[in-house]
């Protein structure tokens, strides 16, 4: 799909999964949840985990994950620890809903990434507003990848989920230079997280995967495209 497929005024790209809900209980739970996340510190982790479960967060798993993925990368480790504690303390129904919401958010993040690069095509001159939107989306993507890696570290995202996402990203053909550079940045972050498990079978898959990426990079002959493969 080229940038012209979206018309002269492309639609904004939705980042959040949550739909509007005017139910009073949901609105109250959303306000409490946002307030608790804004006050969260390493020292208050257990206290605020308990407060979240009593605030009605069980009613709003999608909204809760939206909030987590809105935050800056510097909070990723803390929020992953929060998720781990909540999943340990919550009931099975919320655990399943929360896990499903996280996985949908993961898919949604990469859909937004794909739409963004497809939308502008190759060598498209951006207006100042479009450039600002691009920078904002790329920042959100980097923040999200940081959280994904931390959620993997605490065992919320499985190796299989991360490897599937790596496979989705691994084909570099028919991509713009910017898209390739961004995908390689994401791949490096995900590989770094997965390699920390120090599993022999997993490490062999990583070596094979990296070999495929390097072969694809060597096959790229577009003038002016360079990427440090070290």
N, C-alpha and C positions, 0 to 999 in steps of 0.2 A: 504494500500500500504506500503510495507516495503522499507527500504533504498536501497535494492538491485534492486528494480524496476527502479531506476534511473541510473543504471549502475555504473561503477567504478568511473566515473567523473561526479557527478551530475551537472546539469545546474545551473547557478546562478539564484537567485530568483528576478524577476523584482519588484522594488518598485513603480516606476512611471507608470502612465497611458499614458502619452503623447507619441505619435509617432513623428518621425522626420518630420519636415516640412520646406522645403527650401524656401518657399515664403518670399520675402524680407520684406513685411509688417509684417508677423508673426515673423520673426527673430528680427526685430526692436522692436516690441511690447514686445517680450520676454526679450531683453536686458534692455529696460526701466523698465519693471515690476520688474525684479530681482534687479535692481539698487534702485528703490523706496523702495522695501521691506527691503533692507539692510540698508537704512537710516531712517527707520520708528522709531519714538519715541512717547510716549504718548502725548507730546506737539505738534507734527506735524501730529497727526492723521487725522484731518479734511483736512489739506492741501494736504497730500499725498493720501488721499482717492480721492480727486478731480483730482490730477495728474494721478493717476492710470486710472481713467475713460477716461482721455484725451490722455493716452499713447497708447491706442489700446488694453487694457486688455480684451475688449469685444470679440476680435478675438481669444483669447487663454484661455478659461475658464478651460480646463483640465490642461494646463501648470501652470496656477495660483494656482490651488488647489494642484498640485504637490509641488510647492514651499512652500506653507503653511505647508504641512505635512512633509517637510524636516527639518523644524526648530526645535530648542530645546524647551522643554516643558516650559522653563521660558518665552518664547514669546507667549505662547498659549492665554493668556488673551488679550494681545494687538492685536493679529491677529484676534481673534474672534470679537473684537470691530471694527476692520477694515472691516471685512466682513459684519457686521451689517450696517455700514455706507454706504458701496458700494451698498448693496442691497436696501437701502433706496433711494439712488440717481440714480440708473441705470434704464434703460428701462426694460420693461416686458420680452422682448426676452432674454436679458442677464441674468436677474434674474432667469428665468426658466432653462437656460443652466447652470448657476453657481450652482443652487440647485441640478440639476441632476448630475453634475460633483462631487459635494461633496458626494452625496449618493453613486455614483460608487466608489469613493475613499474609502469610509467607507467599502464597501463590499470587495474591493481589499485588504485592510489592513488585514482583517481577513482571506482572502484566502491565503495571504503570510504567515501568522501565522500558518495556518493549514499545508501548504506545508512544512514549516520549520520543524515542529515537526515530521511530517510523514516521511520526508526525512531521518532523522537520526535514527529513530526507538528507541528501548529501549537498554540502556547500550552499545551504540556505542562509541568506543574510537575515539575522534576527533583529527585530525591533528591540529597543531598550526594555520594554515590558516582557517580551518573549525571553530575552536573555536573563532577566531577573527570575522569571518562572523556571527557566532551565537550571539556574544555579540553586534555586530553592529545592527543586526535585532531586537534584544530585546530592545535595546535603542530606535530605531526608533518606535517600537511598543508602548513603554511607552510614548514617545513624542506625538505620534498620539492620544493615548487615552486621554492625557491631553487636546489636542486641541478639540477632540470630546466633552468632557465634557464642555469646554468653549463655543463651538458652541451651545450646548444644553442650556446653561445658558442664552444666548442672543436670544434664540428662533429660531435658524436656523435649528437645529435638533429637531424634535418633540419627545414627550414622546413615541409615538408609535414606532418610529424608534429605540430608545434606548431599549425599552422593547423587541422588536423583536431580537435585537442583544444579549440581555441577554438570551433570550430563546435559541438562537443558541449555546450559550456557556455553557448552564446549565447542559447538560448531561456529567457526569464525567467518565462514564464507557468506557473501552477500550482506555484510554488515558495513556500516560506515566506520571511518577511523575512530571517531569519538565513541561509538558503540563498542568497538573492539577494546579500546583503552579502558572504558568503564567496566566491561565484562572481565577483563584481566585483573583489574583491581579487586573486583568481587571474588573472583576465583582464588586469588592469592589469599584473601582473608578467610575464605571457607576452608581452603586446603590447610592453612596454618592451624585452624581450629581442629580439623579432623586429624592432622598428623600428631597432635598432642596426645592422642590416645595410645600411640606407640604399639600398635597392633601389627604383627608381621604381615598377615593377609591384607589388612587395610593399606599398609604402606606399599605393598606391591601394586595394588590398584592405583594408588596415588602416582607412583612412578610411571605406570602405563598411561595414565591420564595426562600427566605432564608431557610425556613424549608425544602424545597426540596433539596437544596444544602447540608445542614447539614446531612440529611438522607443519601445522596449519600456518603458523607465523612465517615460517621459511617460505611457504608457498605464496605468501602475499607479495605481490610485485608492484603494488601501486606506488608511483613516485611520491616521495616525501613522507611515506609512512615508516616510522621507526619505533621499535619498542625494545627496551632493555630486557632480555630474556634471562638475565642472571638471577 
